[in-house]
Amino acid sequence: MARRAVEVQLSQPFEFGENWRRFLSVLNDKRITEAEKSLCAMLEVENLSGKTFLDIGSGSGLFSLAAMRLAATKVHSFDYDPQSVVCTQELKRRYCPNADCWTIEEGSVLDAAYLGGLGQFDIVYSWGVLHHTGNMWQALENVVPLVARDGRLFIAVYNDQGMASRCWRAIKRAYNLLPQGLKFLVLWPSFIRLWGPTTARDLLRLKPFRTWRSYYATRGMSPQRDVTDWVGGYPFEVATPEEIFDFYRKRGFTLVRLKTCGGGHGNNEFVFQNRAE
């Protein structure tokens, strides 16, 4: 019973809201424009005029805002984490305070009743979210009815590295089980593993901490914060590109764009089109 209680506790998704709150403090027009460009590039469109947009796990709300600025006719954002919902609401307050076509709610992609009331959308977007739900394959299944006929599904899922992914899962689980005062026992070695080689290369090139500084300028979050969120991000599930492709092909979807992480521990990005009858 004790083991079961621990697993139930760990099945609750890690709260990324603090991460996104920090991000909003450095968000500017340049980053918003970059988000718009990346969205258009993956969807292969110039804008979202006449399209409806669903943001599953909206986080900071940046890509919901990008969809609004790209002229989407309707944007619906939801997130399981209350702090992330607040962040998305803050972006709406700053940039689109009178936009009745942008709704923001707290909700879960594993809640079939909630999803059933949303209807269908031309673009369903969920970047780096479904693998943190505790039931990734069910989450991947649950988004299928949300995509309108000929609509597009844009998702990003952690790459399966085999043994390396299993090791990271164990590390993440250990981190979340430790009391706050002992989490450094997992965090510090992970930080050295993730940033040690890059820092050493910069020093050898006589450009100390160059990557560190550019990372903050690009991401808007410090490497320390991102490592904490990486290590703390549990539940943690992964999939190979082939597994994701086969899963949606069997459900009538066609892969129209793929961007892999090159075999690393990051996200593979997929855009599917709904061809189901």
C-alpha positions as CSV (number, residue, x, y, z in Angstrom):
1,M,0.0,0.0,0.0
2,A,2.9,2.4,0.8
3,R,4.4,1.8,-2.7
4,R,1.0,2.4,-4.3
5,A,0.6,5.7,-2.4
6,V,4.0,6.9,-3.6
7,E,3.2,6.1,-7.2
8,V,-0.1,7.9,-7.0
9,Q,1.7,10.9,-5.6
10,L,4.3,10.8,-8.3
11,S,1.6,10.5,-11.0
12,Q,0.7,14.1,-10.5
13,P,2.3,16.2,-13.2
14,F,5.2,18.4,-12.2
15,E,4.1,22.0,-11.9
16,F,5.9,24.1,-14.5
17,G,4.1,27.4,-13.6
18,E,7.0,28.9,-11.7
19,N,9.2,28.4,-14.8
20,W,6.6,30.2,-17.0
21,R,6.2,33.0,-14.5
22,R,9.9,33.7,-14.7
23,F,9.7,33.6,-18.5
24,L,7.0,36.2,-18.6
25,S,9.4,38.7,-16.9
26,V,11.7,38.7,-19.9
27,L,9.1,38.1,-22.7
28,N,9.3,40.8,-25.4
29,D,8.1,41.4,-29.0
30,K,11.1,39.7,-30.5
31,R,10.4,36.4,-28.7
32,I,6.7,36.6,-29.6
33,T,7.6,37.1,-33.3
34,E,10.0,34.1,-33.1
35,A,7.1,32.0,-31.8
36,E,4.9,33.2,-34.6
37,K,7.6,32.3,-37.2
38,S,8.2,28.8,-35.7
39,L,4.5,28.1,-35.7
40,C,4.0,29.1,-39.3
41,A,7.1,27.2,-40.4
42,M,6.0,23.9,-38.8
43,L,2.4,24.3,-40.0
44,E,3.6,25.6,-43.4
45,V,1.2,28.6,-43.5
46,E,1.6,32.4,-43.6
47,N,-1.0,33.0,-41.0
48,L,-4.0,31.3,-39.2
49,S,-6.7,33.5,-40.7
50,G,-10.0,31.6,-40.7
51,K,-8.6,28.8,-38.4
52,T,-9.5,27.8,-34.9
53,F,-6.6,26.9,-32.5
54,L,-6.5,24.7,-29.4
55,D,-3.5,25.0,-27.1
56,I,-3.3,21.9,-24.8
57,G,-1.0,22.6,-21.9
58,S,-0.6,26.3,-22.7
59,G,2.2,26.9,-20.2
60,S,3.2,30.6,-20.5
61,G,0.5,31.2,-23.1
62,L,3.1,32.3,-25.7
63,F,1.8,30.1,-28.5
64,S,-1.8,30.9,-27.8
65,L,-0.8,34.6,-28.1
66,A,1.1,33.8,-31.3
67,A,-2.0,32.2,-32.7
68,M,-4.0,35.3,-31.8
69,R,-1.5,37.5,-33.6
70,L,-1.6,35.2,-36.6
71,A,-5.3,36.0,-36.9
72,A,-6.9,32.8,-35.6
73,T,-10.6,33.2,-35.4
74,K,-10.8,31.3,-32.1
75,V,-8.2,30.3,-29.5
76,H,-8.9,28.0,-26.6
77,S,-6.1,27.5,-24.0
78,F,-6.1,25.1,-21.1
79,D,-3.5,23.7,-18.7
80,Y,-3.6,21.3,-15.7
81,D,-1.3,23.6,-13.7
82,P,-3.1,26.6,-12.1
83,Q,0.0,28.8,-12.2
84,S,0.3,28.2,-15.9
85,V,-3.3,29.2,-16.4
86,V,-2.5,32.4,-14.5
87,C,0.5,33.0,-16.8
88,T,-1.7,32.6,-19.9
89,Q,-4.3,34.9,-18.5
90,E,-1.6,37.5,-17.9
91,L,-0.4,37.4,-21.5
92,K,-4.0,37.9,-22.6
93,R,-4.3,40.8,-20.2
94,R,-1.2,42.4,-21.6
95,Y,-1.7,41.9,-25.3
96,C,-5.4,41.0,-26.0
97,P,-7.5,42.2,-23.1
98,N,-10.7,42.6,-25.1
99,A,-10.4,39.4,-27.2
100,D,-13.6,37.5,-26.7
101,C,-12.4,34.8,-29.1
102,W,-9.6,33.8,-26.7
103,T,-10.7,31.6,-23.8
104,I,-8.5,30.2,-21.0
105,E,-9.3,27.4,-18.6
106,E,-7.9,25.0,-16.2
107,G,-8.3,21.4,-17.5
108,S,-6.7,18.1,-18.1
109,V,-6.1,16.3,-21.4
110,L,-6.9,13.1,-19.5
111,D,-10.4,14.4,-18.6
112,A,-12.6,12.9,-21.3
113,A,-15.7,14.8,-20.0
114,Y,-13.9,18.1,-20.2
115,L,-12.5,17.4,-23.7
116,G,-15.9,16.3,-24.9
117,G,-17.2,19.8,-24.4
118,L,-14.6,21.6,-26.4
119,G,-15.6,20.6,-30.0
120,Q,-13.2,20.4,-32.8
121,F,-10.4,22.7,-34.0
122,D,-8.5,23.3,-37.2
123,I,-5.2,23.4,-35.3
124,V,-4.6,21.3,-32.2
125,Y,-1.3,22.2,-30.6
126,S,0.5,20.5,-27.6
127,W,4.2,21.0,-27.3
128,G,6.1,19.0,-24.7
129,V,3.1,18.3,-22.6
130,L,1.5,14.9,-23.3
131,H,4.6,12.9,-22.0
132,H,4.2,14.6,-18.6
133,T,0.6,13.5,-17.9
134,G,1.3,10.1,-16.4
135,N,-0.6,8.4,-19.2
136,M,1.0,9.5,-22.4
137,W,-0.7,7.0,-24.8
138,Q,-4.1,7.8,-23.4
139,A,-3.4,11.5,-23.8
140,L,-2.3,10.9,-27.4
141,E,-5.5,9.1,-28.0
142,N,-7.7,11.8,-26.3
143,V,-6.5,14.5,-28.7
144,V,-7.7,12.6,-31.8
145,P,-11.4,13.7,-31.7
146,L,-10.4,17.3,-31.1
147,V,-8.9,17.6,-34.6
148,A,-11.3,18.7,-37.3
149,R,-11.5,16.9,-40.7
150,D,-8.4,18.0,-42.6
151,G,-7.2,19.8,-39.5
152,R,-3.7,19.6,-38.2
153,L,-2.2,18.2,-35.0
154,F,1.1,19.7,-33.9
155,I,2.7,17.8,-31.0
156,A,6.2,17.4,-29.5
157,V,7.1,14.3,-27.5
158,Y,10.3,13.3,-25.8
159,N,12.5,11.1,-27.8
160,D,13.1,7.5,-26.7
161,Q,16.8,7.0,-26.2
162,G,16.5,3.5,-24.8
163,M,18.7,2.9,-21.7
164,A,19.4,6.7,-21.4
165,S,15.7,7.5,-21.2
166,R,15.2,4.8,-18.5
167,C,18.1,6.2,-16.5
168,W,16.6,9.7,-16.7
169,R,13.2,8.4,-15.6
170,A,14.9,6.8,-12.5
171,I,16.7,10.1,-11.8
172,K,13.5,12.1,-12.1
173,R,11.6,9.7,-9.9
174,A,14.4,9.9,-7.2
175,Y,14.4,13.7,-7.3
176,N,10.7,13.9,-6.7
177,L,10.8,11.4,-3.9
178,L,13.5,13.3,-2.0
179,P,12.6,15.9,0.6
180,Q,13.3,19.5,-0.4
181,G,16.6,19.7,1.6
182,L,18.1,16.7,-0.2
183,K,17.1,17.3,-3.8
184,F,20.5,18.7,-4.4
185,L,21.9,15.2,-4.3
186,V,20.2,14.5,-7.6
187,L,20.2,18.1,-9.0
188,W,23.9,18.9,-8.8
189,P,25.2,15.8,-10.6
190,S,22.5,16.2,-13.3
191,F,23.6,19.8,-13.8
192,I,27.2,18.8,-14.2
193,R,26.1,16.0,-16.7
194,L,24.0,18.4,-18.8
195,W,26.2,21.6,-18.7
196,G,29.7,20.3,-17.9
197,P,30.8,19.4,-21.4
198,T,29.4,22.6,-22.9
199,T,31.0,24.8,-20.3
200,A,34.4,23.0,-20.8
201,R,34.2,23.5,-24.5
202,D,33.6,27.2,-24.1
203,L,36.6,27.5,-21.8
204,L,38.8,25.7,-24.2
205,R,37.7,28.1,-26.9
206,L,38.6,31.0,-24.6
207,K,34.9,32.1,-24.6
208,P,33.9,31.3,-21.0
209,F,30.2,30.9,-20.4
210,R,29.3,32.0,-23.9
211,T,26.7,29.3,-24.4
212,W,25.3,29.9,-20.9
213,R,24.7,33.6,-21.7
214,S,23.2,33.0,-25.1
215,Y,21.0,30.3,-23.7
216,Y,19.5,32.8,-21.2
217,A,19.1,35.4,-23.9
218,T,17.3,32.9,-26.2
219,R,15.2,30.9,-23.7
220,G,14.5,33.7,-21.2
221,M,15.3,31.2,-18.4
222,S,18.5,30.4,-16.7
223,P,20.2,27.1,-17.2
224,Q,19.8,26.4,-13.5
225,R,16.1,26.8,-13.7
226,D,15.8,24.7,-16.9
227,V,17.8,21.9,-15.4
228,T,15.6,21.9,-12.3
229,D,12.5,21.7,-14.5
230,W,14.1,18.9,-16.6
231,V,15.1,16.8,-13.5
232,G,11.8,17.5,-11.8
233,G,9.6,16.8,-14.9
234,Y,7.9,13.7,-13.8
235,P,5.9,11.6,-14.9
236,F,8.2,11.1,-17.8
237,E,7.4,9.1,-20.8
238,V,9.1,8.8,-24.2
239,A,8.4,7.4,-27.7
240,T,10.4,6.8,-30.9
241,P,9.3,8.8,-34.0
242,E,8.2,5.5,-35.6
243,E,5.9,4.7,-32.6
244,I,4.2,8.1,-32.9
245,F,3.9,7.8,-36.7
246,D,2.3,4.4,-36.5
247,F,0.0,5.4,-33.7
248,Y,-1.6,8.2,-35.7
249,R,-1.4,6.5,-39.1
250,K,-3.7,3.8,-37.7
251,R,-6.2,6.6,-36.7
252,G,-6.4,8.1,-40.2
253,F,-3.7,10.8,-39.8
254,T,-1.0,11.6,-42.4
255,L,2.4,12.9,-41.3
256,V,3.1,16.1,-43.1
257,R,6.1,17.4,-41.2
258,L,8.7,16.0,-38.8
259,K,11.5,17.6,-36.9
260,T,13.6,15.3,-34.8
261,C,16.0,16.1,-32.0
262,G,18.8,14.2,-33.7
263,G,18.6,11.2,-31.3
264,G,19.1,13.4,-28.2
265,H,17.0,13.6,-25.1
266,G,14.8,16.4,-26.4
267,N,11.5,16.6,-28.2
268,N,10.6,15.2,-31.7
269,E,8.1,17.5,-33.3
270,F,5.3,16.2,-35.5
271,V,2.6,17.7,-37.6
272,F,-0.2,15.4,-38.7
273,Q,-3.2,16.0,-40.9
274,N,-6.5,14.4,-40.1
275,R,-7.6,12.3,-43.2
276,A,-10.1,10.1,-41.3
277,E,-13.5,9.7,-42.8
